[in-house]
Amino acid sequence: MNIPIIDLHCHSNISDGLLTPADLISHAAENDVQAIALTDHDDIAGLKEASLAAKKLNIIFINGVEISVTWNKRTLHIVGLNFDMNNKPLFEGLKKIRDGRFKRAQLMANSLGMAGIQGAMDGAKSYAKSSTIGRIHFAQFLVAQGHAKNISAVFKKFLTPGKPGYVDHEWISLEESIRLINDAGGDAIIAHPGRYDMGSKLYPRLFQEFKDLGGSGIEVMSGSQDPSQANYFSKLAASLDLFSSCGSDFHGKGISHRALGNISQLPDNSIPIWTKWEILRKFFH
């Protein structure tokens, strides 16, 4: 039995990925991905281009976005899937978050300036072009200026908590992110939970609150999670009747933990989120 390759978390250069939406879909086809969601950070500007490219290549396309959230003084990411991309409240809510991203970028540039690195804002803008400025664009500028040898090194040196270019930010609430997604007809998913390093007491609290607020599922398989984490999150999701999702969190070659579509099969006790969606049920007939 051939198991379909479904990747429900990846990024284009609309946010912090390296490929255009169309090129990302072409790369998905090269990797035999059969269904994909583009989940750029706080932005859905690439969905139309990606959807058209997917249609030409006979890949099932799912609308997606990754929303930045503050919960319990922590930054979390909530992936929205299978929503109406023309929903006005969602569009306006995401614009509000992007405006906050721009303000954060200005503070990051100021912080880097105080550390002796000038021109960071203009440099980041030159890499972001028309997309929302994020840490990846500062990283690209810093590498080009010789402050680190590669993207991974520059993040460790400048762009993580406690480093000169890192600026904390208050994002929207968990409740608001779920409401934006649900009101647009989509499903809210907690992205890469293993990255948050919360411990055995806080994860159940987060998952329960997420469910109570109307969240749909957990990203059990992620590019940055190991098998033991996947099993833990799968069991916890199942105990709360939450769906499971999977995604590579691909940003581009050389800066991602996994290749696009390179995701292990969900654990047996999982209920895949796509079993809710008619567009993907053909895989299970």
N, C-alpha and C positions, 0 to 999 in steps of 0.2 A: 504494500500500500504506500503510495506516494503521499507524503505529508506536505501540505502547501506551505510555502514560505510567506509568512505574514509579518510585516514590520510596521508597527504602529507608533514609532517615535524616531524621527530624524529631522535634520535641519538643512535649510538652504541658505544662500547668502542674503536672503531677506532678513535673517537675524545673524547668527554667528556661524553658519556653515560656509563651506568654501565653494560649493557648486550652485549654479542657478537652479531654480525649481525644475526647469525642463531637463537640464543636465543630470540632476539628481535622479529623475525618473529614468533617464537613459541608463544610468549606472545601475539602477534597480533591475532593469531588464537584463543587463549583462550578468547580474548575480542571481538571475532566475526568481526574483521576487514576484509573487503573484498578486499580492494586495499590499498597499502601502498607505500610510497617513503622513502627510507633511505637517510637522508640529513646531513651527518657528516660535521663538520667544515673543509672546505678547503681540503677535502680528499675523494677519491672515492674507496679506497682500500677495503672497505667492501661490495661493490655492488655485486660482483660475488657470494660471500657466501650467502648473503641475497636473491639474485635472485633464487639461487638453492633451498634454504629452502622454499621460497614462492611457487615455482613450486610444491614441494612435498605436500604442505598443501593447494593447490588450491587457493592461494591468488594472486591477480594480483599485479605485482611488477613494480614500476616506478623508473627508475634511478634518483637519486637526489644528491644534494650537497648544502651546505650553505657557501657562499663566503663572506669573510670579506672585507668591503669596507669603505673608508673614503670619506665623502661628507660634504662639508660646515663645516669642522673641527669636524665632528661627525662620530662615528663608526656606520655603518649600516650593516645589513646582507641581502644578496640577495640569495634567493633559486633558484637553477637551477633544472629544472624538464624535464624528458623525452628526454634526450640527448643520444648521442652515447658515451658510457663509454670508447671506444677505440680511441677517438679523441685525437691526439697527442698534438696539441696546448693547449687543455684544461688540459691535464695531466701535461704539462710543466708549464702552468700558475699557477696551483694549487701547484706545487712543489715550485715555487718561493714564494708563500704566506706562505707555511709551513716553509720555510727557515727563513722567517721573524718572524714567531711564535717562532722558536727556539731562535733567538736572543732576542726576548722579554722575553722569559723564563729566559734567563741568567740575564737580567737586573732585573727581578722580584726577582730572588734569591739573587742578590746583594743588592737590596733594603731591603729585609727581613733580610739579614745578618746585615745590618746597624741598623736594629731595634732590633738586639740581637738574631735573630733566625738563627742558623747555620745549614748547611746541607740541605737546602731547595731544591737545584737543584738535588742532588742525591735522596732525598726523593721523589720529584715529578717524577723523571725518574722511580723509582721503581713502582709507581702506573701507569704510562703511558705505561710501558713495550714497545711494538713496535709501539704504537700509537703516534701521535703528542702531545707534551707536551702543556697543557693548564691550565687555572686557576683551573679547577676541580681537577687536579692532585696535585697542591699546596694545595688546600683546604683539600684533603684527607690526605696529609702529616701533615698539621697543626692540624687537628682533632686528628689524631693518636698520635701526640706529646702533646696533651692536651691543645692546645691554644684556643680551642673553643669546645662547646659540640656537634655541628653538622655542616653539610655543610652550611646550611643557615646562621648560626651565624658566621661562619668563613669568609664567603663572606662579610658580613656587617662590620666585624671587621678589615679585612686585604685586601680584594681583589676588592674593589670598588673605584671609583675616590676619591682621597684625603687620602686614607688609605696606610699603609706602603708597602703592596705588590702589589699595582696597578701601572702599567707602561703604559703610553699612547703609541700609535703606529700608524704609517702612513701605512694604508693598500693600496690596489690597488684602482684605481678610479672606480666610478660608471660606466663610459663608458667602461672601460676595462672588468669589470665583465660581463656586458651584452653582449659584443662582444664574450667573451670566451664561454658563454652559447649558444648564437645564432649560432655561427659558428660550434658548435657541434650538431646543429639541435634541441636544446632544447628551453624551455621557461623560461624567467627570471621573478622572483616574488619578490616583496619587503616583507621580512619576518617581522612578528609581529610589524607592524608600531606603534601600541599604546605604545610600549616600549620607543620610541624615544622622546616623550613628546615635540613636536615641536610647537604646537599651530596652530590656524586656518589660519595663513598666510603662514607658511613655508610648511605645508603638501601639499597644492595645488601646490606650486612651485616644491617640490620634485617629486610629481606624474607626473606633466607635463614634467619635464626634463627627468624623467625615461621613459615615453612614447616616447618622441622625440628621445631618444637614442636607442629605439627598445625594451624596456621592455614590457612584456606581461600582467602582472597582479599584484594583491595585495593580501596578506594573510589577508583576511577579518576576518576569524575566527581563533583565536590562543589561546593556553592555557593560555596566560597571558593577554588576552583582555576581557573586560566585554561587555555585549550586546549593551550598548550605543555606545561604540567605534566601534563595528562591524557594526552597522547601519550607523554611520558616514562614515566609510571607504568604505562601500558598495555603498553608494550614490555618494561619490567622485569618486570611481572607475568607476561606471556606467556613470557618467557625462563626463568622458574622454575615454569612450569605452575601458576600461581595464577589463580584466577577473578577477574573484575572485577565491581565493584558500582557503584551510583550513588545519590546522595541529595542533596537540596537543603540539608539541615541547617537546615530552616526552624524558627524559634522564634516568629515572629510578625511582623506587618506593622510596619515601621519599625525592626526590630532584626536583620533577616536580609539576607544578601547576595542571596538569590534568593527568588522566590515559591515556594510549595509546588507541586511537580511541574515546575518550570521547570528542566529538566535536559537538556543536549544528549545526543544519541545516543552510546553507547559507540563508541570507535574500532573499525575493522574487525577488527583483530587480537585483540580482546578475546573472552574466553569468559565470558558473563554468569553470575553466580552462580546466577541463578534457573533456568538450564537443568538444575540438579541437582534441582529441586523439582517434584514432580508437580503441585502446586497451580497452578503458573504455566506448565506446558508447553503449555497450550491456546493460548497466544499464538504458538506456533511451529509449529502444525499448518497 
